[in-house]
Amino acid sequence: MAKVRIGHFVEAQVLQTLGVDYIDESEVLTPADYANHIDKWNFTIPFVCGATNLGEALRRINEGAAMIRSKGEAGTGDVSNATTHMRTISAEIRKLTSMREDELFVAAKELQAPYELVKEVASTGKLPVVLFTAGGIATPADAAMMMQLGADGVFVGSGIFKSGDPAKRAAACVKAVTYFTDAKVIADVSRGLGEAMVGINVADIPVPHRLAERGW
């Protein structure tokens, strides 16, 4: 998987030519376009895009995203934003499932998303693509919590490479995702992981500098 700047379709063309497996249209990089995301239907390679809420997720899916990830705040080791975004997306999906068809038209307008996508989510109770979570996930317990909140999978934060034993911590997170409801397994794999990364509190980052704020 390789990252491109939001809206930079030429970077995506280059990565597709290079044969990468997946493209992440990522808010971690400075956006190339503040009005438009990439039209992902023009590519044969799958894209993953970030979202902080259901409206963002559905707009990215409408553009052709094959996977959605909640954004969180990358590189911080602070899982609070990832938790907020997962809970928000899940709550908004549950809200749709209880609506009548005429109410879904209003919901589509409020979400700024196509009615047909909104109707599909209301009918199935889930996104039409897989929903992963990302941003600040640095411990096995973090990973397991995201799974219990409804994620289909987890992107482990790059911050683990600032920890004492990155390989062991990554393996522990993988096991925690597999056995995310088994507290004993999570406790066992959390032992002896070495020194944790030094975290950054999201609240200490000025709003204009928060990566999760990028995208629309």
For each residue, the residues with C-beta under 8 A, 3 or more apart:
1: 20 21 22 23 24 48
2: 15 18 20 22 23 24
3: 23 24 25 26 28 29
4: 8 11 12 15 23 24 25 26 29 38
5: 8 11 25 26 29 30 31 32
6: 25 26 27 29 31 32 33 37 38 214 215
7: 25 31 32 33 34 35 36 37 38
8: 4 5 11 12 32 33 38
9: 12 13 38 39 42
10: 13 14
11: 4 5 8 14 15 32
12: 4 8 9 15 16 23 25 38 43 45 47
13: 9 10 16 17 43
14: 10 11 17 18
15: 2 4 11 12 18 20 23 45
16: 12 13 19 20 23 43 44 45
17: 13 14
18: 2 14 15
19: 16
20: 1 2 15 16 23 45
21: 1 45
22: 1 2 45 46 47 48 67
23: 1 2 3 4 12 15 16 20 43 45 46 47 48
24: 1 2 3 4 47 48 49
25: 3 4 5 6 7 12 37 38 40 47 48 49 50 60 65
26: 3 4 5 6 29 50
27: 6 31 50 71 211 212 213 214 215
28: 3 74 75 211
29: 3 4 5 6 26
30: 5
31: 5 6 7 27 34 214 215
32: 5 6 7 8 11
33: 6 7 8 36 37
34: 7 31
35: 7
36: 7 33
37: 6 7 25 33 40 49 59 60 63 215
38: 4 6 7 8 9 12 25 42 43 47 63
39: 9 42 63 64
40: 25 37 43 47 63 64 65 66
41: 63 64
42: 9 38 39 64
43: 12 13 16 23 38 40 47 64
44: 16
45: 12 15 16 20 21 22 23
46: 22 23 66 67
47: 12 22 23 24 25 38 40 43 64 65 66 67
48: 1 22 23 24 25 65 66 67 68 69 132
49: 24 25 37 60 63 65 67 68 69 215
50: 25 26 27 56 60 68 69 70 71 134 212 215
51: 54 56 57 60 68 69 70 71 85 89 215
52: 56 70 71 84 85 88 212 215
53: 56 57 85 88 89 92
54: 51 57 58 88 89 92 93 96 111 113 121
55: 58 59 92 110 111 112 113
56: 50 51 52 53 59 60 215 216
57: 51 53 54 60 61 68 89 127 131
58: 54 55 61 62 111 113 114 117 118 121 127
59: 37 55 56 62 63 112 113
60: 25 37 49 50 51 56 57 63 65 68
61: 57 58 64 65 68 117 127 128 129
62: 58 59 113 114 117
63: 37 38 39 40 41 49 59 60
64: 39 40 41 42 43 47 61
65: 25 40 47 48 49 60 61 68 129
66: 40 46 47 48 129
67: 22 46 47 48 49 129 130 131 132
68: 48 49 50 51 57 60 61 65 127 129 130 131 132
69: 48 49 50 51 131 132 133 134 155
70: 50 51 52 82 85 86 89 131 132 133 134 135 151
71: 27 50 51 52 74 81 82 85 134 135 211 212 215
72: 79 81 82 85 133 134 135 136 137 157 212
73: 76 78 81 82 135 136 202 205 210 211 212
74: 28 71 134 135 136 157 158 211 212
75: 28 136 157 158 159 200 211
76: 73 135 136 157 159 199 200 201 202 205
77: 136 138 157 159 196 197 198 199 200
78: 73 81 136 199 200 201 202
79: 72 82 83 135 136 137 138 142 145 146
80: 83 84 136 202
81: 71 72 73 78 84 85 135 136 202 212
82: 70 71 72 73 79 85 86 133 134 135 136 137 142 146
83: 79 80 86 87 145 146 149
84: 52 80 81 87 88
85: 51 52 53 70 71 72 81 82 88 89 133 135 212
86: 70 82 83 89 90 133 146 149 150 151
87: 83 84 90 91 149
88: 52 53 54 84 85 91 92
89: 51 53 54 57 70 85 86 92 93 127 131
90: 86 87 93 94 149 150
91: 87 88 94 95
92: 53 54 55 88 89 95 96 111
93: 54 89 90 96 97 121 125 126 127
94: 90 91 97 98 125
95: 91 92 98 99 107
96: 54 92 93 99 104 107 118 121 122
97: 93 94 122 125
98: 94 95
99: 95 96 103 104 107 122
100: 103 104
101: 104 105 119
102: 105 106
103: 99 100 106 107
104: 96 99 100 101 107 108 115 118 119 122
105: 101 102 108 109 115
106: 102 103 109 110
107: 95 96 99 103 104 110 111 118 122
108: 104 105 111 113 114 115 117 118 119
109: 105 106 112
110: 55 106 107
111: 54 55 58 92 107 108 118
112: 55 59 109
113: 54 55 58 59 62 108 117 118
114: 58 62 108 117 118
115: 104 105 108 118 119
116: 119 120
117: 58 61 62 108 113 114 120 121 128
118: 58 96 104 107 108 111 113 114 115 121 122
119: 101 104 108 115 116 122 123
120: 116 117 123 124 128
121: 54 58 93 96 117 118 124 125 126 127 128
122: 96 97 99 104 107 118 119 125
123: 119 120
124: 120 121 128
125: 93 94 97 121 122
126: 93 121 131
127: 57 58 61 68 89 93 121 130 131
128: 61 117 120 121 124
129: 61 65 66 67 68
130: 67 68 127 152 153
131: 57 67 68 69 70 89 126 127 150 151 152
132: 48 67 68 69 70 151 152 153 154 155
133: 69 70 72 82 85 86 137 146 149 151 153 154 155
134: 50 69 70 71 72 74 82 137 154 155 157
135: 70 71 72 73 74 76 79 81 82 85 155 157 211 212
136: 72 73 74 75 76 77 78 79 80 81 82 142 157 159 202
137: 72 79 82 133 134 142 143 146 154 155 156 157 173
138: 77 79 142 156 157 159 160 163 169 196 197 199
139: 142 143 169 173 190 193 196
140: 143 144 169 172 173 175 176 186 189 190
141: 144 145 176 186 190
142: 79 82 136 137 138 139 145 146 173
143: 137 139 140 146 147 154 156 173 176 177 180
144: 140 141 147 148 176 177 179 180 181 186
145: 79 83 141 142 148 149
146: 79 82 83 86 133 137 142 143 149 151 154
147: 143 144 150 151 153 154 177 180
148: 144 145 180 181
149: 83 86 87 90 133 145 146
150: 86 90 131 147
151: 70 86 131 132 133 146 147 154
152: 130 131 132
153: 130 132 133 147 177
154: 132 133 134 137 143 146 147 151 173 177
155: 69 132 133 134 135 137
156: 137 138 143 160 170 173
157: 72 74 75 76 77 134 135 136 137 138 160
158: 74 75 161
159: 75 76 77 136 138 162 163 197 199
160: 138 156 157 163 166 169 170 173 197
161: 158 166
162: 159 197 198
163: 138 159 160 166 169 193 194 195 196 197
164: 193 194 195 196
165: 168 169 193 194
166: 160 161 163 169 170
167: 170 171
168: 165 171 172 192 193 194
169: 138 139 140 160 163 165 166 172 173 193 194
170: 156 160 166 167 173 174
171: 167 168 174 175 189
172: 140 168 169 175 176 189 190 193
173: 137 139 140 142 143 154 156 160 169 170 176 177
174: 170 171 177 178
175: 140 171 172 178 179 185 189
176: 140 141 143 144 172 173 179 180 185 186 189 190
177: 143 144 147 153 154 173 174 180
178: 174 175
179: 144 175 176 182 185 186
180: 143 144 147 148 176 177 186
181: 144 148
182: 179 185 186
183: 186 187
184: 187 188
185: 175 176 179 182 188 189
186: 140 141 144 176 179 180 182 183 189 190
187: 183 184 190 191
188: 184 185 191
189: 140 171 172 175 176 185 186
190: 139 140 141 172 176 186 187 193
191: 187 188
192: 168
193: 139 163 164 165 168 169 172 190 196
194: 163 164 165 168 169
195: 163 164
196: 77 138 139 163 164 193 199
197: 77 138 159 160 162 163
198: 77 162
199: 76 77 78 138 159 196
200: 75 76 77 78 204 205
201: 76 78 204 205
202: 73 76 78 80 81 136 205 210
203:
204: 200 201
205: 73 76 200 201 202 209 210
206: 209 210
207: 210 213
208: 213
209: 205 206
210: 73 202 205 206 207 213
211: 27 28 71 73 74 75 135 214
212: 27 50 52 71 72 73 74 81 85 135
213: 27 207 208 210
214: 6 27 31 211
215: 6 27 31 37 49 50 51 52 56 71
216: 56
